[in-house]
Amino acid sequence: MASKRDYYEVLGVTRNASKEGIKKAYHKLARRYHPDLNPGNKEAEEKFKEIQEAYSILSKDEKRKAYDTYGSAEFQPGARTTWQWPEGAPEGFAFSFGDFSGIEDIVGEVFGTRESARARRKGRDLEYQIEVDFETAIKGGSKDITITRGSNCSVCNGSGVRPGASTKTCSKCKGSGKGPSSIFNMSKSCNVCGGTGKVPTDPCQSCSGSGRLPLTETITVRIPPGVDNGSRIRVQGKGEVARGGGTSGDLYLVVKISHHPIFQREQDDIYIELPITIYEAALGARITVPTVDGAVLVTVPSGTQSGTKLRLRGKGVPHLKNKERGDQYVVVKIVLPEQINENSKKRFEELAKTSPYNPRTHLEKYIR
C-alpha cells in the first residue's frame, strides 16, 4: 500500500497545532476543494478526500494521539489498532467516518450555514448525451432538449405514504435516514427510505409507495463557444429531484459534435481541403475559400505543391477558457480533369519537351 502524506502537512499545520487551529485549517481547505465547488475536477476531488481523512484523525484527541505515536498505518485495515470498524473498512480507503458523527455540522460550518439534513439532501445527478452541430460548437448557441428525471409524487409529496396514513421507522437505517458512510457522501441517504428515516405503512397508490414519478420536460441549454467531443455542460438543478424536499441534482450533458461535410477539427484548429487545377498551381491564383465566419480570398502562390498548408490566422475554434481562437488551415490538393482530350494531351507533351522536370531524382540511388 502506498504511503500517505503526513496529515499535518495535508492540513498545513504544525504538529503542535491547537484543536481550533486544525479546525480552521480544515475549513479553509474544504471551501477551496469541495466537489460542489469544483464539478468535474478530479484533482480537487482527490485533494478533498485527503483533507477529510486528515481531519477525521487529527480532530479526535484519541486518534490524534495514536497517529502521533504510530502514524497512519494505525488506522489501516489489519493494523494492530484497537479501533473497531463499524461495518468493515470502506473499500478502497484506509479510514472510516464511522464515528465522525459531527461531519454534517462541520460541512454546514464550512459553507456558512446550519441547514437541516433535509435541506442539505441532494437529488441524484443525471448524464445525457447531446449532439451539437459543427458551427454551434464553434460559435456557441442554444439547443432545446427533452429529459426525463425523477420527481416527487404530487399526491404524497414524495413521502410514498397514502394521504392520511401513518409511517413507521425504517428498519434499515433505524430512522437515521443514512446509509453507510463514504468519502464524498458523508451522510449518504438510506436506499430503503430515501433519507427520510420513515417508510409507509399504507403506500401511496399513485407512486406505489416509491414517492417518485418520472417528470419529462423540455429545457433550453446554452452551448458555450468552443465545446468539443466529450465536453461536459453542467445544467444546475436539472437532475433528480431530492426525495421529500431538498436540492435537486444537476444535469451533465456530454457533447458529441456532428460531422461537417467540408471542415475537420483538430483541437482548436480547423482544416479544409482546397482542390486546385494544375494551371492554378503553376501560375498562382486568388481563390475564394469558405470559413466558419464566411468566405475569404486566399492567395495560392505560383509553384504551390499538392499538400501545401495555407494558414488563416484566427479563423479556427475559440478556446473554452481564454476564448483565443485557433487557426484554419487550407490544405492544397492539385486535381487533374478526369478526361483529357487529344488537344490537351499534345499541349502537355510540348510542355514536357520544353520544360523537362524529374521529381523523382531523390529515388534514383535506391533503384537497383
Disulfide bonds with the S-S distance in Angstrom:
none
